[in-house]
Amino acid sequence: MSGVRTRSGSEEMRSCASAFVTRATVRSRLPLDYSERSLRVVDFLIDGLRKGGADRERVRGALFGLGAYVGEVLVRRAGAAWVDFDDEQRAYFGQSVGVRMPDGRVWNPLGKVVNRFEFGGAEESLQTFYLTLHGRVRRPLA
């Protein structure tokens, strides 16, 4: 063993979210400020991808960035923490990382973004998901 520690998937998510925000806001002034209100913008962005007729494979990177952003909103505003899923959770969620809420529940923000893209509709809203999320604590904007 070389003694060099590689970062886990959960440790990479914060930087992935930050990189996504940088890329998404370089040409436009999207209000991606990690607030729950910004999740409405995420809903609109995903709806735009759907209406543009993009297939899931072509927008995989954008969906991953949006999922990382949604998870980071949960970390910063709802008291969640990024976690690497165990084998059973990976099989269930189809993802390797997610978030754990203060009450111990785990959620899959990457999968929630994919669901919004695949199915659309108000029932898949990421802002509504946040507002009805069990186990969250309220944190003021920094």
CORRA-V437766 format. One line per field, one symbol per residue. burial: I if it has 9 or more other ideal C-beta (glycine too) atoms within 8 Angstrom, else O. A space follows every 10 residues. Layout:
burial = ???
//
This chain:
burial = OOOOOOOOOI OIIIOIIIII IOOIIOOOOO OIOIOIOIIO IIIOIIIOII OOOOOIOOIO OIIIIIIIII IIIIIIIIOI OIIOIOOOII OOIOIOIIII IOOOOIIIII IIIIIIIOOO OOOIIIIIII OOIOIIOOOO OO
//
